[in-house]
Each structure stands twice: as structure tokens, then as C-alpha cells.
């Protein structure tokens, strides 16, 4: 009897939307400790959390499904994400057919995941609040929209720095 109850719980957990599961897992990392400094990789559906594994994955190129998983996890429109990671629509169609991204595209996708992970941490795992903040003009960024600013390395660092200040109660 106990075994069948455990199977029922296990199968109901497996039925949970992968995006909800990934975001819940990331939130759990925030509460109880991450598997390392790259726990945000779970938002791409990846299981690699250490730098060496991630570097190997980037070099191979992420599978196309990582973009789909990230889009579901963030609830951001696909156009917003592809604009952020600088993948034109025609290239995206080609990558979908090939099933894999190039290393530099994979690296930008991981960077986007990191940024969203930081915003999720700022908003204590609230995916909607994180997405809203990233897509609205922020006075502390000179009125820039964080996702627009994050299209460059410097812009990404500025957004990350602001999130860090907000996390520590240092209001601009």
C-alpha cells in the first residue's frame, strides 16, 4: 500500500509542467543552497552546474530545447529572448532544424539565464515579478529597460550590479 502511494506521488510530480518544476527547483536552490555558482542553468533545463561541465556544453552547443525551456521558465515572449541573445528569426529556424545552437549563441543563452536567475532571486522566486522588472524602464538604469540594456556585456554587468545593490538594500 505504501509503495503504491509513493508511485502515485512520484507520477503526479512527473506530470508537473517542466517550467514550473525548473523554477521551483531554482527557488529551492535559493532557499537551501545551490549546487554551485551556476544553479541558474536549471532554467535552461540543464543538469550541468559546474563550470567545466558548462564550458563543455557551451563548446558542443546547447540543444535547441534549452531555448524552449528557458522561454517557458521565464514567460518572456520568444522575440524578447531571441533579441536579448541576438539570434535572428531565420537563424533560429535554422537552429531548430539542426537541433543545436553554436557555442557563442549557447554562451549568450547561459548569460540570459544568469540574468533571469538573479532577477528571480531578487523577487524571491516570483517569475512574474522578475519578468516584469526586466521588461520595464528602471530609473536606476537611467530609464533603460534591463533586457534592452543587457544586449551587451557592459549592459548586462550594469543590470547585474543594480540587482546586487537592490538585493543588499542599497537603493540608487
C-alpha positions in Angstrom: 0.0 0.0 0.0 2.8 2.5 0.9 4.6 1.6 -2.3 1.5 2.4 -4.4 1.2 5.8 -2.6 4.8 6.6 -3.3 4.3 5.7 -7.0 1.2 8.0 -7.1 3.2 10.9 -5.6 6.1 10.3 -8.0 3.9 10.1 -11.1 2.0 13.3 -10.0 5.3 15.1 -9.6 6.3 13.9 -13.1 3.1 15.4 -14.5 4.1 18.9 -13.3 4.9 21.4 -16.0 8.7 21.3 -16.6 8.8 25.1 -16.4 7.1 25.1 -13.0 9.4 22.3 -11.9 12.5 24.2 -13.0 11.5 27.5 -11.4 10.5 25.6 -8.2 13.9 23.8 -8.2 15.7 27.1 -8.7 13.7 28.6 -5.8 14.7 25.6 -3.7 18.4 26.4 -4.6 17.8 29.9 -3.3 16.3 28.7 -0.1 18.6 25.7 0.7 21.8 26.3 -1.3 22.6 25.9 -4.9 24.6 23.1 -6.4 27.2 25.7 -7.2 27.5 29.2 -8.6 25.8 28.2 -11.8 22.5 26.9 -10.4 20.6 29.2 -12.8 21.5 26.7 -15.6 18.4 24.8 -14.3 16.3 27.5 -16.0 17.6 26.1 -19.3 16.7 22.6 -18.3 20.4 21.7 -17.9 21.8 19.5 -15.2 25.4 20.8 -15.5 26.2 23.2 -12.7 29.9 23.2 -12.5 32.0 25.5 -14.8 33.8 22.7 -16.5 30.6 20.8 -17.5 29.0 24.1 -18.6 32.0 25.0 -20.7 31.9 21.6 -22.4 28.2 22.1 -23.0 28.7 25.5 -24.5 31.5 24.2 -26.7 29.2 21.5 -28.1 26.4 24.0 -28.4 23.2 23.7 -26.3 20.4 21.6 -27.7 17.6 23.7 -29.2 15.2 22.6 -26.4 17.2 24.8 -23.9 15.8 27.9 -25.6 12.2 26.4 -25.4 12.7 25.5 -21.8 14.1 29.0 -20.9 11.1 30.6 -22.7 8.7 28.5 -20.7 10.6 29.2 -17.4 10.7 33.0 -17.9 7.3 33.5 -19.5 9.1 36.1 -21.7 8.0 36.3 -25.3 10.2 34.4 -27.6 11.0 37.5 -29.6 12.3 39.2 -26.4 14.6 36.3 -25.7 15.9 36.0 -29.2 16.5 39.7 -29.3 18.4 39.5 -26.0 20.6 36.6 -27.1 21.0 38.1 -30.6 19.6 35.2 -32.7 17.7 36.5 -35.8 14.4 34.7 -36.6 15.8 33.0 -39.7 18.8 31.7 -37.8 16.5 30.5 -35.1 14.6 28.5 -37.6 17.8 27.0 -38.9 19.0 26.1 -35.4 15.7 24.4 -34.7 16.2 22.2 -37.8 19.8 21.5 -36.8 18.7 20.9 -33.2 21.7 22.7 -31.7 23.0 26.3 -31.1 26.5 27.5 -31.9 28.9 27.9 -29.0 28.6 31.7 -28.9 24.8 31.5 -29.0 24.9 29.0 -26.2 27.1 31.3 -24.2 24.6 34.2 -24.7 21.7 32.0 -23.7 23.5 31.0 -20.5 24.2 34.7 -19.8 20.4 35.4 -20.2 19.7 32.6 -17.8 22.1 34.0 -15.3 20.4 37.4 -15.5 16.9 36.0 -15.1 18.2 33.9 -12.2 19.5 37.0 -10.5 16.1 38.7 -11.0 14.3 35.6 -9.7 16.5 35.7 -6.6 15.7 39.5 -6.2 12.0 38.7 -6.3 12.2 35.6 -4.1 11.3 33.2 -6.9 8.4 35.2 -8.3 8.7 34.6 -12.0 6.1 37.2 -13.0 7.7 39.9 -10.9 11.2 39.1 -12.2 9.9 39.2 -15.9 8.0 42.4 -15.2 11.0 44.1 -13.7 13.3 43.1 -16.5 10.9 44.4 -19.2 10.1 47.8 -17.6 12.0 51.0 -17.6 14.2 51.3 -14.5 15.0 54.8 -13.1 18.3 53.5 -11.6 19.4 52.5 -15.1 18.8 55.9 -16.5 15.3 54.9 -17.6 16.6 51.9 -19.6 14.8 48.6 -19.8 17.1 45.9 -18.2 16.6 43.4 -21.1 17.4 46.1 -23.6 20.5 47.2 -21.7 21.6 43.5 -21.3 22.1 43.1 -25.1 25.8 44.0 -24.4 28.3 42.6 -21.9 28.6 46.0 -20.3 24.9 46.5 -20.1 24.5 43.0 -18.6 27.0 43.9 -15.9 25.2 47.2 -15.1 21.9 45.3 -14.7 23.6 42.7 -12.6 25.2 45.3 -10.4 21.9 47.1 -9.9 20.3 43.8 -8.9 23.1 43.2 -6.4 22.6 46.7 -4.9 18.9 46.1 -4.6 19.5 42.6 -3.0 21.6 44.3 -0.4 19.2 47.2 0.2 21.4 49.8 -1.4 18.9 51.8 -3.3 20.2 54.0 -6.1 
